[in-house]
Amino acid sequence: MEKIKFFLLIILTILAASCSSDEAVETLNGTWRLRNASAPEGASIDYTEGEVYWTFDQQNHRLTVQNNIVTPGPENMFSGLASGTYNYNVATDGNNKTLYVEGNEQGIFAYNTENLVINTSPDATGLIKIFER
């Protein structure tokens, strides 16, 4: 469990450090490509361009998912939501932001202008998904 917390802390630190005052305003809005999903037991899946995209519309609280994984197995299982359009909301508790899609918790997340990281279970039992613009 400590390894996952440490890994998440490192990712959040990298995200924060990569920001500068002259960059574009950070926003969840826009399209994100799933780059990697990893599980605590060591499984890690890298995704290529064109496989999985999440597009957030913050004004209307809509998430459009394009999931082009068609084969069964870990790539499909780790990729998450099926293609479609979903309602989403964000709950904030102190410094933690939690993403909910259609009322279902997706995990604690952090983002900057380049990367989005979702930790589906901070207690070290879930996936860590890394998206990029």
FENJO-V696619 format. One record per residue. N is the residue number from 1. RES is the residue in three letters. SS is DSSP state (@ for helix, = for strand, . for the rest). PSI is psi in degrees with one decimal (none if undefined). NEAR is the number of other ideal C-beta (glycine too) atoms within 10 Angstrom. Layout:
n:N res:RES ss:SS psi:PSI near:NEAR
n:N res:RES ss:SS psi:PSI near:NEAR
This chain:
n:1 res:MET ss:. psi:-40.4 near:10
n:2 res:GLU ss:@ psi:-35.0 near:7
n:3 res:LYS ss:@ psi:-42.4 near:9
n:4 res:ILE ss:@ psi:-44.1 near:19
n:5 res:LYS ss:@ psi:-42.7 near:13
n:6 res:PHE ss:@ psi:-43.9 near:10
n:7 res:PHE ss:@ psi:-44.4 near:16
n:8 res:LEU ss:@ psi:-40.8 near:17
n:9 res:LEU ss:@ psi:-42.7 near:10
n:10 res:ILE ss:@ psi:-45.6 near:10
n:11 res:ILE ss:@ psi:-45.1 near:16
n:12 res:LEU ss:@ psi:-37.5 near:17
n:13 res:THR ss:@ psi:-43.3 near:11
n:14 res:ILE ss:@ psi:-43.3 near:14
n:15 res:LEU ss:@ psi:-46.4 near:18
n:16 res:ALA ss:@ psi:-40.2 near:10
n:17 res:ALA ss:@ psi:-25.6 near:9
n:18 res:SER ss:. psi:-2.3 near:12
n:19 res:CYS ss:. psi:149.0 near:12
n:20 res:SER ss:. psi:162.1 near:8
n:21 res:SER ss:. psi:-19.1 near:4
n:22 res:ASP ss:. psi:6.9 near:5
n:23 res:GLU ss:. psi:168.5 near:11
n:24 res:ALA ss:. psi:157.2 near:8
n:25 res:VAL ss:. psi:133.3 near:6
n:26 res:GLU ss:. psi:133.8 near:12
n:27 res:THR ss:. psi:145.6 near:11
n:28 res:LEU ss:. psi:-24.1 near:17
n:29 res:ASN ss:. psi:138.0 near:11
n:30 res:GLY ss:= psi:-171.2 near:13
n:31 res:THR ss:= psi:134.1 near:12
n:32 res:TRP ss:= psi:137.4 near:22
n:33 res:ARG ss:= psi:128.3 near:18
n:34 res:LEU ss:= psi:121.8 near:25
n:35 res:ARG ss:= psi:-38.3 near:18
n:36 res:ASN ss:= psi:146.4 near:16
n:37 res:ALA ss:= psi:131.0 near:24
n:38 res:SER ss:= psi:146.5 near:17
n:39 res:ALA ss:= psi:156.3 near:17
n:40 res:PRO ss:. psi:-26.3 near:16
n:41 res:GLU ss:. psi:4.7 near:6
n:42 res:GLY ss:. psi:-11.4 near:6
n:43 res:ALA ss:. psi:137.3 near:12
n:44 res:SER ss:= psi:127.8 near:12
n:45 res:ILE ss:= psi:124.5 near:21
n:46 res:ASP ss:= psi:136.4 near:12
n:47 res:TYR ss:. psi:147.4 near:21
n:48 res:THR ss:. psi:166.5 near:9
n:49 res:GLU ss:. psi:132.5 near:7
n:50 res:GLY ss:. psi:-3.6 near:9
n:51 res:GLU ss:. psi:-54.0 near:18
n:52 res:VAL ss:= psi:126.2 near:25
n:53 res:TYR ss:= psi:139.9 near:18
n:54 res:TRP ss:= psi:127.8 near:26
n:55 res:THR ss:= psi:117.4 near:14
n:56 res:PHE ss:= psi:133.4 near:21
n:57 res:ASP ss:= psi:95.2 near:14
n:58 res:GLN ss:. psi:-33.1 near:13
n:59 res:GLN ss:. psi:-40.9 near:7
n:60 res:ASN ss:. psi:3.1 near:10
n:61 res:HIS ss:. psi:48.5 near:12
n:62 res:ARG ss:= psi:140.6 near:13
n:63 res:LEU ss:= psi:122.8 near:23
n:64 res:THR ss:= psi:124.1 near:14
n:65 res:VAL ss:= psi:131.1 near:18
n:66 res:GLN ss:= psi:104.2 near:15
n:67 res:ASN ss:= psi:106.5 near:17
n:68 res:ASN ss:. psi:14.3 near:11
n:69 res:ILE ss:. psi:119.3 near:20
n:70 res:VAL ss:. psi:-12.9 near:8
n:71 res:THR ss:. psi:144.2 near:7
n:72 res:PRO ss:. psi:160.9 near:8
n:73 res:GLY ss:. psi:-171.9 near:9
n:74 res:PRO ss:@ psi:-38.7 near:14
n:75 res:GLU ss:@ psi:-43.1 near:16
n:76 res:ASN ss:@ psi:-46.6 near:15
n:77 res:MET ss:@ psi:-44.2 near:14
n:78 res:PHE ss:@ psi:-22.5 near:20
n:79 res:SER ss:@ psi:-21.5 near:20
n:80 res:GLY ss:. psi:-128.8 near:19
n:81 res:LEU ss:. psi:145.5 near:16
n:82 res:ALA ss:. psi:161.4 near:10
n:83 res:SER ss:. psi:139.4 near:12
n:84 res:GLY ss:= psi:-179.8 near:11
n:85 res:THR ss:= psi:131.3 near:11
n:86 res:TYR ss:= psi:153.9 near:18
n:87 res:ASN ss:= psi:143.7 near:12
n:88 res:TYR ss:= psi:159.8 near:20
n:89 res:ASN ss:= psi:164.1 near:12
n:90 res:VAL ss:= psi:129.2 near:13
n:91 res:ALA ss:= psi:136.4 near:11
n:92 res:THR ss:= psi:130.4 near:8
n:93 res:ASP ss:= psi:98.9 near:8
n:94 res:GLY ss:. psi:-122.4 near:5
n:95 res:ASN ss:. psi:-4.6 near:8
n:96 res:ASN ss:= psi:133.8 near:12
n:97 res:LYS ss:= psi:130.5 near:16
n:98 res:THR ss:= psi:131.6 near:17
n:99 res:LEU ss:= psi:129.9 near:21
n:100 res:TYR ss:= psi:132.2 near:15
n:101 res:VAL ss:= psi:120.6 near:16
n:102 res:GLU ss:. psi:37.6 near:12
n:103 res:GLY ss:. psi:-3.6 near:9
n:104 res:ASN ss:= psi:128.0 near:10
n:105 res:GLU ss:= psi:128.4 near:12
n:106 res:GLN ss:= psi:-22.4 near:22
n:107 res:GLY ss:= psi:172.2 near:18
n:108 res:ILE ss:= psi:139.7 near:21
n:109 res:PHE ss:= psi:161.4 near:19
n:110 res:ALA ss:= psi:151.0 near:19
n:111 res:TYR ss:= psi:161.9 near:18
n:112 res:ASN ss:. psi:-159.8 near:20
n:113 res:THR ss:. psi:-17.8 near:15
n:114 res:GLU ss:. psi:-34.1 near:16
n:115 res:ASN ss:= psi:149.3 near:17
n:116 res:LEU ss:= psi:126.8 near:23
n:117 res:VAL ss:= psi:126.2 near:21
n:118 res:ILE ss:= psi:122.9 near:24
n:119 res:ASN ss:= psi:107.0 near:24
n:120 res:THR ss:. psi:-15.8 near:18
n:121 res:SER ss:. psi:97.9 near:14
n:122 res:PRO ss:. psi:-11.5 near:16
n:123 res:ASP ss:. psi:16.4 near:10
n:124 res:ALA ss:. psi:18.9 near:14
n:125 res:THR ss:. psi:-2.8 near:12
n:126 res:GLY ss:. psi:-172.6 near:17
n:127 res:LEU ss:= psi:154.6 near:22
n:128 res:ILE ss:= psi:120.4 near:21
n:129 res:LYS ss:= psi:132.7 near:26
n:130 res:ILE ss:= psi:123.0 near:18
n:131 res:PHE ss:= psi:156.9 near:22
n:132 res:GLU ss:= psi:159.4 near:11
n:133 res:ARG ss:. psi:none near:12
